[in-house]
Amino acid sequence: MTSAQKGKIYESLPVGKYAVGYKIITLTDESRISKPEFNYLGEKNQGDRSEKITIHVWYPCISGSGTRNVLFSDYCYQENLKSSTEPLDTVQKYSLISGKRRSIENWFGKTQDADWIDLLQTKMLAQLNADAARKKFPLLVGMLRPLSTTIVNEVLASQGYVVAMINHENINGFADAALVEIPNLQFAIEWLQKHENVSNQLGTFGFSGSGFTQVLFAMYDLRVQALADIESGIYMEGLYQGISASNFYKPSKLKIPFLHIFSHDLSRQEKYLDDFETKCKFSNRYRLILNQPKLHHWDFATEGYVSSLFLKNRGEAASNIEKSFEIATNYLLNFFDAQLKGQIEGQKFLAEKFKSEKYPSSLWEISNYAAKIPAPTREEFELIVSRLGIDSATHLTLSRLKDDSSTDVMVWFQLNRLGYQYLDRTRYKEAIGVFKLNIILHPDDPNLYDSLCEGYERSGDNENARKYAAITKEMLDKKSNLTDAEKGLMGNAEKRLRN
């Protein structure tokens, strides 16, 4: 595609070889109910109460197969549609388009009518309802930010991605929203993988507040292989309290690559960045900071980019605003190329700050925080035992627990149960090794010493059974009042000491 064919918006963006299709579809999840049986007045709600999920999809397509090119004006009202063939009356269209203009002018200053009309009539990359290219592509999912990520979505689709953005529910609070939006994402993924040209490679990203659910989703769903956010303010005061209130928010559960894109000025308000730098330690993290002074939050979105290109209201900063958007888009693309497609070029792009005569190096910084290896879960511990033996499994687990205490191996009854499973299968070495590890992790629990005694006793090693029975008795002797369970442990210890 030549620069002339791309148009002004795309001249400096990394547009790929694929033509881009765009459509809106609405799915029905019959397993979930979206409203109660009776309304506020006690009247029975009529009709289908099943959860409806509206998805905007950008995808590689067969060139020229769409009904028409999407215009910029289309993206100004598309979030109000349930399908890409749904009609919208002229008055409503005009109202929604005018609302977009008011928002842009509130952020960046007044625009001239001629410039605004020129922008509205601009052809985008996407073709409406085009036939999908006959090949499977990685899937990128997120929550729809109307208009804001449309250009980025198109660029990613032109590079061989299916981008599916799900319309938000009207829910207050990020924690509550995740309870609805994560199941919506999961339902959409399963449907798209069955009905669209989508591979098993899965990434997720979002802009601003629409990036919050993606972070929670990536911590929760093990299918997700890469996560990015664009100016989401996750670690800013106030916003952080909202996302961290969710039960889904567990930084140690994030074990996939993560690209965090932010502006220098706003980054000063990231008071909880420690979560990214240290608590998300099992994720290979990249932090891209754009250094242009007074870079507006919406300069990371379609609104800021087109205001600079078309609307002549950004002054002397216009050139660097455009370059900042282009740098962020290039990093987002190369990040997903590296993580989902395994492309060497993308990996090299992330590994070293690229050099370009067009982009002054002072305009951005890229940092990488290498992932640490988490401690094994109980299931993973069993795998290591089966492959490498109990001694290696114990040594590896103890070394990794220095960085990770969140694993269920740290739950005493999980290991105790596993030890007895080995014991019942007469795998005495493994059982004793597990009981010993449990004692190392919980040295003050006499019940765990009793388990180790039983392991030795059933294996025929009465000498060690007596040795640890003595320790058990000594621990219990220090207690002034024993519970019924502890009295039972004392009886076991005394019996073994008499043998």
C-alpha positions as CSV (number, residue, x, y, z in Angstrom):
1,M,0.0,0.0,0.0
2,T,1.5,3.4,-1.0
3,S,1.5,6.5,1.1
4,A,-1.1,8.0,-1.2
5,Q,-3.4,5.0,-0.8
6,K,-2.9,5.2,3.0
7,G,-4.0,8.8,3.3
8,K,-2.8,11.4,5.8
9,I,-3.7,9.5,8.9
10,Y,-1.6,6.4,8.0
11,E,1.5,7.9,6.2
12,S,3.8,7.5,9.2
13,L,2.1,4.5,10.9
14,P,3.3,0.9,10.5
15,V,0.5,-0.2,8.2
16,G,0.8,-3.8,7.1
17,K,0.1,-5.8,4.0
18,Y,-3.5,-6.8,4.8
19,A,-6.6,-5.0,3.8
20,V,-8.8,-4.3,6.9
21,G,-12.4,-5.3,7.5
22,Y,-14.7,-3.9,10.2
23,K,-18.0,-5.2,11.5
24,I,-20.2,-5.0,14.6
25,I,-21.9,-8.2,15.9
26,T,-24.0,-8.8,19.0
27,L,-23.9,-12.2,20.7
28,T,-26.3,-13.8,23.2
29,D,-25.0,-15.6,26.2
30,E,-28.0,-17.7,27.2
31,S,-26.2,-19.0,30.3
32,R,-26.4,-15.5,32.0
33,I,-29.3,-13.3,32.8
34,S,-28.8,-9.5,32.4
35,K,-31.8,-8.2,34.3
36,P,-34.1,-9.5,37.1
37,E,-37.4,-11.2,36.6
38,F,-39.3,-8.2,37.9
39,N,-38.6,-4.5,37.5
40,Y,-38.5,-1.8,40.1
41,L,-42.3,-1.4,40.1
42,G,-42.8,-5.2,40.5
43,E,-43.8,-5.7,36.9
44,K,-42.6,-8.8,35.1
45,N,-39.8,-8.0,32.6
46,Q,-40.8,-9.2,29.2
47,G,-38.7,-10.5,26.4
48,D,-35.3,-12.1,26.3
49,R,-33.3,-11.4,29.5
50,S,-30.1,-13.2,28.4
51,E,-26.8,-11.3,28.5
52,K,-26.1,-9.5,25.2
53,I,-22.5,-8.9,24.1
54,T,-21.8,-6.4,21.4
55,I,-18.4,-6.7,19.7
56,H,-16.6,-4.4,17.3
57,V,-14.2,-6.5,15.2
58,W,-11.3,-5.3,12.9
59,Y,-9.7,-8.1,10.9
60,P,-7.6,-8.9,7.9
61,C,-9.9,-9.1,4.9
62,I,-10.1,-9.7,1.1
63,S,-9.4,-6.3,-0.5
64,G,-12.4,-4.7,-2.1
65,S,-14.9,-7.1,-0.6
66,G,-16.6,-4.7,1.8
67,T,-19.7,-2.6,1.1
68,R,-17.7,0.6,1.4
69,N,-14.8,2.3,3.1
70,V,-15.4,3.4,6.7
71,L,-15.3,7.1,7.1
72,F,-14.0,8.9,10.2
73,S,-17.5,10.1,10.8
74,D,-18.7,6.5,11.1
75,Y,-16.4,5.9,14.1
76,C,-18.0,8.9,15.8
77,Y,-21.3,7.0,16.4
78,Q,-20.7,3.3,15.9
79,E,-20.7,2.5,19.6
80,N,-24.4,3.0,19.6
81,L,-25.1,0.2,17.1
82,K,-25.7,-3.4,17.8
83,S,-24.7,-4.5,14.3
84,S,-22.9,-2.9,11.4
85,T,-26.0,-3.1,9.2
86,E,-28.3,-1.4,11.8
87,P,-29.7,2.0,10.5
88,L,-29.3,5.1,12.6
89,D,-31.4,8.2,11.9
90,T,-29.7,11.4,10.6
91,V,-30.6,13.5,13.6
92,Q,-29.1,11.0,16.1
93,K,-26.0,10.6,13.9
94,Y,-25.5,14.4,13.8
95,S,-26.0,14.6,17.6
96,L,-23.4,12.0,18.3
97,I,-20.9,13.4,15.8
98,S,-21.3,16.9,17.3
99,G,-20.7,15.4,20.7
100,K,-17.3,14.1,19.6
101,R,-16.4,17.5,18.2
102,R,-17.3,19.1,21.5
103,S,-15.2,16.7,23.4
104,I,-12.1,17.3,21.2
105,E,-12.6,21.0,21.4
106,N,-12.9,20.9,25.2
107,W,-9.5,19.1,25.3
108,F,-7.6,20.9,22.6
109,G,-9.3,24.1,21.6
110,K,-11.7,25.3,18.9
111,T,-11.7,23.9,15.4
112,Q,-12.7,25.4,12.0
113,D,-15.7,23.9,10.3
114,A,-13.8,23.2,7.1
115,D,-11.1,21.3,9.0
116,W,-13.7,19.3,10.9
117,I,-15.6,18.4,7.7
118,D,-12.4,17.4,6.1
119,L,-11.7,15.0,9.0
120,L,-15.2,13.6,9.0
121,Q,-15.0,12.7,5.3
122,T,-11.6,11.1,5.6
123,K,-11.5,7.4,4.5
124,M,-10.2,5.0,7.1
125,L,-8.3,1.8,6.4
126,A,-11.3,-0.4,7.2
127,Q,-13.9,-1.7,4.8
128,L,-17.4,-2.3,6.2
129,N,-18.5,-5.9,6.4
130,A,-15.7,-7.2,4.2
131,D,-15.0,-10.9,3.7
132,A,-12.3,-12.2,6.1
133,A,-8.9,-13.3,4.7
134,R,-8.7,-17.1,4.5
135,K,-6.1,-17.6,7.2
136,K,-6.1,-17.8,11.0
137,F,-4.6,-14.8,12.9
138,P,-3.8,-14.0,16.6
139,L,-6.7,-12.5,18.5
140,L,-6.4,-9.2,20.5
141,V,-9.3,-8.5,22.8
142,G,-10.3,-5.6,25.0
143,M,-13.1,-3.3,26.2
144,L,-14.3,-0.8,23.6
145,R,-13.1,2.8,23.9
146,P,-15.3,4.4,21.3
147,L,-13.2,6.2,18.6
148,S,-10.1,6.3,20.8
149,T,-8.3,3.1,19.6
150,T,-9.8,2.8,16.1
151,I,-6.7,3.8,14.3
152,V,-4.5,1.5,16.4
153,N,-7.1,-1.3,15.9
154,E,-6.9,-0.8,12.1
155,V,-3.1,-0.8,12.0
156,L,-2.9,-4.0,14.1
157,A,-5.5,-5.7,11.8
158,S,-3.4,-4.7,8.7
159,Q,-0.5,-6.4,10.4
160,G,-2.3,-9.7,10.7
161,Y,-4.4,-9.5,13.9
162,V,-8.0,-9.9,14.6
163,V,-8.9,-7.1,17.1
164,A,-12.2,-7.5,19.0
165,M,-13.4,-4.7,21.3
166,I,-16.4,-5.4,23.5
167,N,-18.8,-2.6,24.4
168,H,-18.8,-1.7,28.1
169,E,-21.7,-2.4,30.5
170,N,-23.1,0.5,32.5
171,I,-21.4,-0.5,35.7
172,N,-20.0,1.7,38.4
173,G,-16.5,0.8,39.7
174,F,-13.7,-1.2,38.1
175,A,-14.0,-4.1,40.6
176,D,-17.7,-4.6,39.9
177,A,-17.2,-4.1,36.2
178,A,-14.8,-7.0,36.0
179,L,-17.4,-9.4,37.3
180,V,-19.4,-8.8,34.1
181,E,-16.7,-7.8,31.6
182,I,-14.4,-10.8,32.2
183,P,-17.1,-13.3,31.5
184,N,-18.1,-11.2,28.4
185,L,-14.5,-11.4,27.2
186,Q,-14.3,-15.1,27.8
187,F,-17.6,-15.7,25.9
188,A,-16.5,-13.5,23.0
189,I,-13.1,-15.3,22.8
190,E,-14.8,-18.7,22.6
191,W,-17.3,-17.6,20.0
192,L,-14.6,-15.9,17.9
193,Q,-12.4,-18.9,18.0
194,K,-15.3,-21.0,16.6
195,H,-16.7,-18.6,14.1
196,E,-13.9,-16.3,12.9
197,N,-10.4,-16.8,11.4
198,V,-8.7,-16.8,14.8
199,S,-5.8,-18.8,16.1
200,N,-5.0,-19.8,19.7
201,Q,-2.6,-16.9,20.2
202,L,-4.3,-14.4,22.5
203,G,-3.4,-11.0,23.7
204,T,-5.3,-8.2,25.4
205,F,-5.0,-4.4,25.6
206,G,-6.9,-1.3,26.4
207,F,-6.7,2.5,26.6
208,S,-7.4,4.6,29.6
209,G,-10.1,3.2,32.0
210,S,-10.9,0.6,29.3
211,G,-7.5,-1.0,30.1
212,F,-8.3,-1.8,33.7
213,T,-10.4,-4.9,33.0
214,Q,-7.7,-6.3,30.7
215,V,-5.2,-6.2,33.5
216,L,-7.5,-8.1,35.8
217,F,-8.4,-10.5,33.0
218,A,-4.8,-11.3,32.3
219,M,-4.2,-12.1,35.9
220,Y,-7.2,-14.5,35.8
221,D,-7.4,-16.2,32.5
222,L,-4.4,-18.5,31.6
223,R,-5.2,-18.3,27.9
224,V,-3.9,-14.8,27.7
225,Q,-0.3,-14.6,26.5
226,A,0.4,-10.9,26.4
227,L,-1.0,-7.8,28.0
228,A,-0.7,-4.1,27.2
229,D,-2.3,-0.9,28.5
230,I,-2.2,2.6,27.0
231,E,-2.4,5.4,29.5
232,S,-4.6,3.4,31.9
233,G,-3.5,5.1,35.1
234,I,-3.5,1.8,36.9
235,Y,-1.0,2.9,39.5
236,M,-2.3,6.4,40.0
237,E,-3.9,7.4,43.4
238,G,-7.6,6.9,43.4
239,L,-7.7,4.7,40.3
240,Y,-5.4,2.2,41.9
241,Q,-7.7,1.9,44.9
242,G,-10.5,1.1,42.4
243,I,-8.7,-1.7,40.6
244,S,-7.0,-3.1,43.6
245,A,-10.4,-3.5,45.4
246,S,-11.2,-6.3,43.0
247,N,-10.6,-9.9,44.1
248,F,-9.2,-10.5,40.6
249,Y,-6.3,-8.1,41.4
250,K,-3.3,-10.2,42.4
251,P,-0.1,-8.9,40.9
252,S,1.8,-12.1,41.6
253,K,-0.6,-14.0,39.3
254,L,0.4,-12.0,36.3
255,K,2.9,-14.3,34.6
256,I,2.8,-13.1,31.0
257,P,4.6,-10.2,29.3
258,F,3.2,-6.7,30.1
259,L,3.7,-3.4,28.2
260,H,2.7,-0.3,30.2
261,I,2.6,2.9,28.1
262,F,2.4,6.2,29.8
263,S,3.3,9.9,29.5
264,H,6.1,11.5,31.5
265,D,4.1,14.2,33.1
266,L,1.3,11.9,34.3
267,S,3.8,9.2,35.4
268,R,4.7,11.5,38.3
269,Q,1.3,10.6,39.7
270,E,2.0,6.9,39.6
271,K,2.3,6.5,43.4
272,Y,1.7,2.8,43.3
273,L,4.2,1.9,40.5
274,D,5.9,-0.5,43.0
275,D,3.1,-2.9,42.0
276,F,4.5,-2.9,38.5
277,E,8.2,-2.8,39.3
278,T,8.3,-5.4,42.1
279,K,4.9,-7.1,42.8
280,C,4.3,-8.1,39.1
281,K,7.7,-9.8,39.4
282,F,6.7,-13.0,37.5
283,S,5.9,-11.0,34.4
284,N,8.4,-9.7,31.9
285,R,7.5,-6.0,32.0
286,Y,8.2,-3.2,29.6
287,R,7.5,0.5,30.5
288,L,7.3,2.9,27.7
289,I,7.3,6.6,28.7
290,L,6.6,9.4,26.2
291,N,8.5,12.5,27.2
292,Q,6.8,15.2,25.2
293,P,6.0,18.0,27.7
294,K,2.3,18.5,28.5
295,L,1.3,15.5,26.4
296,H,-2.4,15.2,26.8
297,H,-4.0,11.9,28.0
298,W,-6.0,11.8,24.7
299,D,-2.9,12.2,22.6
300,F,-2.4,8.5,23.0
301,A,-5.8,8.0,21.3
302,T,-7.3,8.7,17.9
303,E,-8.8,12.0,19.2
304,G,-5.4,13.6,19.9
305,Y,-3.7,12.2,16.8
306,V,-6.3,13.5,14.4
307,S,-6.5,16.9,16.2
308,S,-2.8,17.3,15.4
309,L,-3.1,16.1,11.8
310,F,-6.3,17.8,10.7
311,L,-7.6,20.4,13.2
312,K,-4.7,22.8,13.5
313,N,-5.3,23.4,17.2
314,R,-2.2,21.9,18.7
315,G,0.3,24.7,17.9
316,E,4.1,24.0,17.8
317,A,3.7,20.7,19.7
318,A,1.8,19.1,16.9
319,S,4.8,17.4,15.3
320,N,5.9,15.8,18.5
321,I,2.4,14.8,19.4
322,E,2.1,12.9,16.2
323,K,5.5,11.3,16.7
324,S,4.6,10.2,20.2
325,F,1.5,8.5,19.0
326,E,3.5,6.8,16.2
327,I,6.2,5.6,18.7
328,A,3.5,4.2,21.0
329,T,1.8,2.4,18.1
330,N,5.1,0.9,16.9
331,Y,5.9,-0.4,20.4
332,L,2.5,-1.9,20.8
333,L,2.7,-3.7,17.4
334,N,6.3,-5.0,18.0
335,F,5.3,-6.1,21.5
336,F,2.5,-8.3,20.2
337,D,4.6,-9.5,17.2
338,A,7.3,-10.6,19.7
339,Q,5.0,-12.3,22.2
340,L,2.3,-13.8,20.0
341,K,4.0,-14.3,16.7
342,G,7.5,-15.0,18.0
343,Q,9.0,-12.6,15.5
344,I,12.7,-11.9,16.0
345,E,12.3,-8.4,14.7
346,G,9.8,-7.6,17.4
347,Q,12.0,-9.1,20.1
348,K,15.0,-7.0,18.9
349,F,12.8,-3.9,18.8
350,L,11.9,-4.4,22.5
351,A,15.4,-5.3,23.5
352,E,17.1,-2.1,22.4
353,K,15.9,1.4,22.0
354,F,15.6,1.9,18.2
355,K,17.4,4.8,16.5
356,S,15.7,7.0,13.9
357,E,16.4,10.4,12.3
358,K,12.7,11.1,12.4
359,Y,12.2,10.5,16.2
360,P,14.6,12.3,18.6
361,S,15.7,9.8,21.2
362,S,14.7,12.3,23.9
363,L,11.1,11.8,23.0
364,W,10.8,8.4,24.8
365,E,12.3,6.0,27.3
366,I,11.8,2.2,27.4
367,S,12.6,0.1,30.4
368,N,12.5,-3.6,30.9
369,Y,12.0,-5.5,34.2
370,A,12.9,-9.1,33.7
371,A,10.5,-11.8,35.1
372,K,11.5,-13.9,38.1
373,I,10.5,-17.6,38.2
374,P,7.7,-18.3,40.6
375,A,7.7,-21.1,43.0
376,P,5.9,-24.2,41.8
377,T,2.3,-24.9,42.7
378,R,1.4,-28.2,44.4
379,E,0.6,-29.7,41.0
380,E,3.8,-28.4,39.5
381,F,5.7,-29.7,42.6
382,E,4.3,-33.2,41.9
383,L,5.5,-32.9,38.3
384,I,9.0,-32.0,39.4
385,V,9.0,-35.0,41.8
386,S,8.1,-37.4,39.1
387,R,10.7,-36.0,36.7
388,L,13.6,-35.1,38.9
389,G,13.0,-36.7,42.3
390,I,12.0,-35.5,45.7
391,D,15.4,-34.0,46.6
392,S,15.5,-31.8,43.5
393,A,11.9,-30.8,43.9
394,T,12.5,-29.7,47.5
395,H,15.7,-27.8,46.7
396,L,14.1,-26.0,43.7
397,T,11.0,-25.2,45.7
398,L,12.9,-23.7,48.7
399,S,15.1,-21.6,46.4
400,R,12.1,-20.2,44.5
401,L,10.0,-19.5,47.7
402,K,12.5,-16.7,48.5
403,D,10.7,-14.7,45.7
404,D,7.2,-16.2,45.9
405,S,5.2,-17.1,49.0
406,S,1.9,-17.0,47.1
407,T,2.0,-20.6,45.9
408,D,-0.4,-23.2,47.4
409,V,2.7,-25.2,48.3
410,M,2.8,-22.8,51.3
411,V,-0.6,-24.1,52.5
412,W,0.3,-26.7,55.1
413,F,-2.6,-29.0,54.5
414,Q,-1.9,-29.1,50.7
415,L,1.5,-30.6,51.3
416,N,0.3,-32.8,54.1
417,R,-2.4,-34.2,51.9
418,L,0.2,-34.8,49.2
419,G,2.5,-36.6,51.6
420,Y,-0.3,-39.0,52.6
421,Q,-1.1,-39.7,49.0
422,Y,2.5,-40.8,48.4
423,L,2.4,-42.8,51.7
424,D,-0.7,-44.6,50.7
425,R,1.0,-45.6,47.4
426,T,4.0,-46.9,49.5
427,R,6.2,-44.2,48.0
428,Y,7.9,-43.7,51.3
429,K,10.9,-41.6,50.2
430,E,8.6,-39.1,48.5
431,A,6.2,-39.0,51.4
432,I,8.9,-38.4,53.9
433,G,10.5,-35.7,51.7
434,V,7.1,-33.9,51.5
435,F,6.6,-34.1,55.2
436,K,10.1,-32.7,55.8
437,L,9.5,-29.8,53.4
438,N,6.3,-29.0,55.3
439,I,8.2,-28.9,58.6
440,I,10.8,-26.5,57.1
441,L,7.9,-24.3,55.9
442,H,5.9,-24.6,59.2
443,P,8.4,-25.4,61.9
444,D,6.1,-24.7,64.8
445,D,3.2,-27.1,64.0
446,P,3.4,-30.4,66.0
447,N,0.8,-31.9,63.7
448,L,3.3,-31.9,60.8
449,Y,5.9,-33.6,62.9
450,D,3.3,-36.3,63.7
451,S,2.8,-36.8,60.0
452,L,6.6,-37.2,59.5
453,C,6.6,-39.7,62.4
454,E,3.9,-41.7,60.7
455,G,5.8,-41.6,57.4
456,Y,8.9,-43.1,59.1
457,E,6.9,-45.6,61.0
458,R,5.1,-47.0,58.0
459,S,8.3,-47.2,56.1
460,G,9.8,-49.3,58.9
461,D,12.2,-46.7,60.2
462,N,11.3,-46.7,63.9
463,E,14.4,-45.0,65.0
464,N,13.6,-41.8,63.1
465,A,9.9,-42.2,64.1
466,R,11.0,-42.1,67.8
467,K,13.4,-39.1,67.1
468,Y,10.6,-36.9,65.7
469,A,8.1,-38.2,68.2
470,A,10.4,-36.8,70.9
471,I,10.4,-33.4,69.2
472,T,6.6,-33.6,68.9
473,K,6.3,-34.3,72.6
474,E,8.7,-31.6,73.5
475,M,6.7,-29.0,71.5
476,L,3.4,-30.1,73.2
477,D,5.0,-30.1,76.7
478,K,5.5,-26.4,76.4
479,K,1.8,-25.8,76.1
480,S,-0.2,-25.3,79.3
481,N,-3.5,-26.5,77.8
482,L,-3.9,-29.0,75.0
483,T,-6.8,-29.2,72.7
484,D,-8.4,-32.5,72.0
485,A,-6.5,-32.8,68.7
486,E,-3.2,-32.0,70.5
487,K,-3.9,-34.6,73.2
488,G,-4.2,-37.1,70.4
489,L,-0.8,-36.0,69.0
490,M,0.7,-36.4,72.5
491,G,-0.7,-39.9,72.7
492,N,0.8,-40.8,69.4
493,A,4.2,-39.4,70.4
494,E,4.2,-41.3,73.7
495,K,3.2,-44.5,72.0
496,R,6.0,-44.2,69.5
497,L,8.6,-43.4,72.2
498,R,7.6,-46.7,74.0
499,N,8.2,-48.8,70.9
